[in-house]
Amino acid sequence: MRGALIAAAVEEFKNAFTNVRIFFATKCNTDPGVLRVLHTSGTRFEVASVDEINTLRSLGVHGQNLLFSNPVRAREQTREAARAGVYRFSVDSPEELHRVADEAPGSCVYARLATGDRPSLVPSEGKFGIDVPGAIDLLVRARALGLVPYGITFHIGSQSLTPGALTAPLADVHAVLAGLVSHGIRLQMVDIGGGFPAVYDRPVPSLAAFGQVTAAGIAQLPYRVEVFAEPGRCLVAEAGTFRCRVIGVARRASGWWVHTDLGVFNGMMEVLESAGELTGSCVSLQPTCDCLFHPLRGSLVEWLLMHPRWGFLPTKFSSQFIQDAFVFGRIVVAMIRDPLGLSHTPNRQSS
């Protein structure tokens, strides 16, 4: 991973989303080196597990600078997070609200809105979120339980290619804020979630385009609030390179196949999750100066660099759980420092 590219991506995001506080989606990449660069660059962090909290605390990140945005947690997760200083928790059901009241009394809660079937390459909705009346009811109940009705959040799905996907959720946010006023409740925070795209093998909308839609929606809210965002892949996906080994090359009825020890279950899960829409390029490391595929027919190339990288890196998959129809052998994948100078200027469309 190249720290300079991560830091540059953070600055690009700050410029695109003015007055928006960044909470990096830690589940996107839990490598301590990556998190350290992000911390130094001034980001805070969104977490989905106590393991992530412990990793961040080991790097000097305080619990007060974390959001726990996974709205469904085991009781002990909420309890241990609160003990670590986390005081802001997402909820999307009365059951979760009562668990927070039991395990983290007095905490701040923010309700997660459902966004429906928003266009994105890796959809994440359906399993989380409530509608506008449900969010209002949940935050009113929070006050009665001794919790602080703190904010509202949503998520448009990962690798979203449509800045306009933010418009309808922000209109729902307006409805929640306005509806709570009659209950004597004014929220402090609106969290626009993540889903902002990284560049893979095709142009994507600029972050500035997403920022403009966000600013327009926030300007329409009935009163001023702090605005948070939870970017993931757009900060880190373009900063690293996979190094993998070619195990074998074979000619099948369907054509030439290159078998590597990097597959969908130990590094490229999003190829499955996006139905093949997220793809990247391959570059041979040695020992050829020709294009990738022809030398491989003679098994001359032993190592490959996969670039661009995948946004979400499953760093804790079991090394035994890697075999599928295309991948065999021992994992020797490592993140390396771009020895061929593969880094490039992000290809984002102008806003």
C-alpha positions in Angstrom: 0.0 0.0 0.0 1.2 3.5 -0.8 0.5 5.9 2.1 1.0 9.0 -0.1 -1.9 7.9 -2.3 -4.2 7.3 0.7 -3.3 10.7 2.2 -4.0 12.3 -1.2 -7.4 10.5 -1.4 -8.3 11.9 2.0 -7.5 15.4 0.8 -9.6 14.9 -2.3 -12.5 13.8 -0.3 -12.2 16.8 2.1 -12.2 19.1 -0.9 -15.2 17.4 -2.4 -17.3 17.3 0.8 -16.6 20.6 2.5 -17.6 20.8 6.2 -18.2 17.0 6.3 -16.4 15.0 9.0 -14.7 11.8 7.7 -15.2 8.5 9.5 -13.3 5.8 7.6 -15.2 2.5 7.2 -12.7 0.4 9.1 -14.1 -2.9 7.8 -12.9 -1.8 4.3 -9.3 -2.4 5.2 -8.1 -3.2 8.7 -4.4 -3.3 8.0 -2.7 -1.3 10.8 -0.4 0.5 8.3 -3.4 1.8 6.3 -5.3 2.8 9.5 -2.2 4.6 10.8 -2.0 6.7 7.6 -5.7 7.6 7.8 -5.4 8.5 11.4 -2.4 10.8 10.7 -4.4 12.3 7.8 -7.1 13.4 10.3 -9.8 10.9 9.7 -12.0 9.4 12.4 -13.3 5.9 12.1 -16.6 4.0 11.7 -16.5 0.5 13.2 -18.7 -2.7 12.9 -17.0 -4.9 15.6 -15.1 -4.8 18.8 -12.1 -6.3 17.0 -11.9 -3.2 14.9 -12.1 -1.0 18.0 -9.2 -2.9 19.6 -7.1 -2.5 16.5 -7.7 1.2 16.4 -7.1 1.7 20.1 -3.7 0.0 19.6 -2.9 2.8 17.2 -3.9 5.5 19.6 -7.4 6.2 18.3 -9.8 7.1 21.2 -13.2 5.5 21.5 -14.8 9.0 21.5 -13.7 9.4 17.8 -15.5 6.2 16.7 -19.0 5.6 15.3 -20.5 2.1 15.8 -22.7 2.1 12.6 -23.5 -1.6 12.5 -27.1 -1.4 13.6 -27.4 -5.0 14.8 -24.9 -6.1 17.5 -24.6 -8.8 20.1 -25.1 -7.4 23.6 -21.4 -7.9 24.5 -20.3 -5.9 21.4 -22.3 -2.9 22.6 -21.1 -3.4 26.2 -17.4 -3.7 25.3 -17.6 -0.8 22.9 -19.0 1.4 25.6 -16.3 0.4 28.0 -13.8 1.4 25.3 -15.2 4.9 25.2 -17.6 4.5 22.2 -20.7 6.5 22.9 -22.5 6.7 19.5 -24.4 3.7 18.2 -26.6 3.2 15.2 -30.0 1.5 15.6 -32.8 0.4 13.3 -35.2 -1.6 15.5 -36.8 -1.3 18.9 -35.0 -4.5 20.0 -31.6 -2.9 19.3 -32.6 0.3 21.0 -33.4 -1.6 24.2 -30.1 -3.5 24.0 -28.2 -0.2 23.8 -30.2 1.2 26.7 -29.3 -1.9 28.8 -25.6 -2.1 27.8 -24.6 1.5 27.1 -27.0 3.6 29.2 -27.0 7.3 28.3 -25.4 6.8 24.9 -26.2 8.7 21.8 -28.1 6.8 19.1 -28.7 7.5 15.5 -31.4 5.7 13.4 -30.5 4.1 10.1 -32.9 4.8 7.3 -33.7 2.2 4.6 -32.8 3.6 1.1 -34.5 1.0 -1.1 -32.9 -0.4 -4.2 -30.4 2.3 -5.0 -28.1 1.7 -8.0 -24.7 0.4 -6.9 -22.3 -2.3 -8.0 -22.3 -3.9 -4.5 -25.8 -3.5 -3.0 -26.0 -3.4 0.8 -29.6 -2.6 1.5 -32.5 -4.8 2.4 -31.0 -6.2 5.6 -30.8 -2.8 7.4 -32.9 0.3 7.8 -36.3 1.6 8.7 -38.7 4.1 7.1 -39.3 7.7 8.1 -42.1 7.1 10.5 -40.2 4.2 12.1 -37.1 6.4 12.5 -39.1 9.1 14.2 -40.7 6.6 16.6 -37.4 5.0 17.4 -35.7 8.3 18.3 -38.7 9.4 20.4 -38.5 6.1 22.3 -34.7 6.6 22.7 -35.4 9.7 24.8 -37.8 7.8 27.0 -35.2 5.1 27.6 -32.7 7.7 28.8 -30.7 7.7 25.6 -29.8 10.8 23.5 -31.6 11.1 20.1 -28.4 12.1 18.3 -28.8 11.6 14.6 -29.9 9.9 11.4 -27.9 7.9 8.8 -28.4 5.9 5.6 -26.2 4.1 3.0 -26.7 4.2 -0.8 -24.8 0.9 -1.4 -21.1 0.3 -2.1 -19.4 1.5 -5.3 -22.3 3.8 -6.2 -22.0 5.3 -9.7 -25.0 7.7 -9.3 -24.5 10.9 -7.3 -28.2 11.5 -7.6 -28.8 8.4 -5.4 -28.2 10.7 -2.4 -31.2 12.9 -3.2 -34.1 10.8 -2.0 -32.4 9.7 1.2 -31.6 13.3 2.1 -35.2 14.2 1.5 -36.1 11.4 4.0 -33.6 12.9 6.4 -35.5 16.3 6.1 -38.7 14.5 6.9 -37.3 12.9 10.0 -35.8 16.2 11.3 -39.0 18.1 10.7 -41.1 15.3 12.2 -39.1 15.3 15.4 -39.4 19.0 16.0 -43.0 18.5 17.0 -41.7 16.1 19.7 -39.3 18.7 21.0 -36.3 16.8 19.6 -33.5 18.4 17.5 -30.9 16.0 16.1 -27.2 17.0 16.2 -25.9 14.9 13.3 -26.7 13.5 9.8 -24.5 10.7 8.5 -24.6 10.2 4.8 -22.8 6.9 5.0 -20.4 5.6 2.3 -20.6 3.9 -1.1 -18.5 6.5 -2.9 -16.7 4.9 -5.8 -13.1 4.0 -6.5 -11.6 3.8 -10.0 -11.2 0.2 -11.3 -11.3 -0.5 -15.0 -13.7 2.3 -16.1 -14.3 6.0 -15.3 -16.5 6.8 -12.3 -18.2 10.0 -11.3 -16.1 12.5 -9.4 -16.3 12.8 -5.7 -17.1 16.5 -6.2 -20.3 15.4 -8.0 -21.4 13.4 -4.9 -20.3 16.4 -2.7 -22.5 18.8 -4.7 -25.6 16.6 -4.3 -24.9 16.3 -0.6 -24.4 20.0 -0.1 -27.7 20.7 -1.9 -29.6 18.3 0.2 -28.1 19.5 3.5 -28.9 23.1 2.6 -32.6 22.2 2.5 -32.7 20.7 6.0 -34.9 22.6 8.6 -32.0 23.4 10.8 -28.2 23.1 11.0 -26.5 19.8 11.9 -23.1 18.3 11.8 -22.6 16.1 8.7 -20.6 12.9 8.8 -19.5 10.5 6.0 -18.2 6.9 6.1 -16.0 6.5 3.0 -14.1 3.3 2.5 -12.9 2.1 -0.9 -12.6 5.6 -2.4 -9.8 6.3 0.1 -7.8 3.1 -0.1 -8.6 1.0 -3.1 -6.3 2.8 -5.5 -3.4 2.8 -3.2 -2.3 -0.8 -3.2 -1.3 -3.8 -5.4 -1.8 -7.5 -5.0 1.1 -9.7 -5.5 0.2 -13.3 -6.4 1.8 -16.4 -7.8 0.9 -18.2 -11.0 0.5 -21.9 -10.1 -0.3 -23.2 -13.5 -1.5 -22.5 -17.0 -3.8 -24.8 -19.0 -5.6 -24.7 -22.2 -9.3 -25.7 -21.8 -12.1 -26.0 -24.3 -13.1 -22.4 -23.4 -9.6 -21.0 -23.9 -6.4 -20.4 -21.9 -6.7 -20.4 -18.1 -4.2 -18.9 -15.7 -4.5 -20.4 -12.1 -3.1 -18.3 -9.3 -3.1 -18.5 -5.5 -5.2 -15.3 -5.4 -9.0 -16.0 -5.7 -12.4 -14.8 -4.8 -12.3 -16.4 -1.3 -9.0 -14.9 -0.2 -8.8 -11.4 -1.8 -11.2 -10.8 -4.6 -14.6 -11.6 -3.0 -16.1 -8.5 -4.6 -15.8 -10.1 -8.0 -18.6 -12.4 -6.8 -20.5 -9.8 -4.9 -20.6 -7.5 -7.9 -21.4 -10.3 -10.4 -18.1 -9.7 -12.2 -18.6 -5.9 -12.5 -15.6 -5.0 -10.4 -12.5 -6.0 -12.3 -8.9 -4.9 -12.5 -5.8 -5.3 -14.7 -3.0 -7.8 -14.4 0.7 -7.1 -15.0 3.4 -9.8 -15.2 6.3 -9.2 -12.8 8.8 -11.5 -14.6 10.4 -12.6 -16.8 8.8 -11.2 -20.0 8.4 -7.9 -21.8 5.4 -9.0 -23.8 1.8 -8.7 -22.9 0.4 -10.8 -20.1 -1.4 -13.6 -21.7 1.0 -14.9 -24.5 4.0 -15.5 -22.3 1.8 -17.3 -19.8 1.1 -20.0 -22.4 4.7 -21.1 -22.0 4.5 -20.8 -18.2 7.3 -18.2 -18.2 5.6 -15.9 -15.7 5.6 -16.9 -12.1 4.4 -13.8 -10.4 1.6 -11.3 -11.1 0.7 -7.9 -9.9 -3.0 -7.3 -9.7 -3.9 -3.6 -10.2 -6.1 -1.7 -9.6 -6.8 -3.2 -6.2 -10.0 -4.3 -4.6 -11.8 -1.9 -2.2 -12.5 -4.4 0.6 -9.6 -6.7 1.6 -10.6 -9.7 3.7 -7.5 -9.8 5.8 -8.7 -12.5 8.2 -9.9 -15.2 5.9 -8.6 -18.7 6.8 -5.7 -19.8 4.6 -7.3 -23.2 4.3 -10.5 -21.8 2.7 -9.2 -20.8 -0.7 -9.9 -23.6 -3.1 -12.5 -23.2 -5.9 -12.7 -24.1 -9.5 -10.0 -21.6 -10.4 -7.6 -21.3 -7.4 -5.4 -23.9 -5.8 -2.4 -23.8 -3.5 -0.9 -22.0 -0.6 -1.6 -18.4 0.0 1.4 -16.2 -0.7 -0.5 -13.0 -1.4 1.2 -9.9 0.0 0.5 -6.2 -0.3 3.7 -4.6 -1.8 5.0 -1.2 -2.7 4.2 -0.9 -6.4 7.7 -1.8 -7.7 6.6 -1.3 -11.3 5.3 2.2 -10.7 1.7 1.2 -11.4 0.1 4.0 -9.5 -2.0 6.3 -11.7 -4.0 9.5 -11.5 -7.6 8.5 -10.6 -9.8 8.6 -13.6 -12.8 10.3 -12.3 -15.3 12.1 -14.5 -15.5 15.9 -14.1 -18.4 17.1 -12.1 
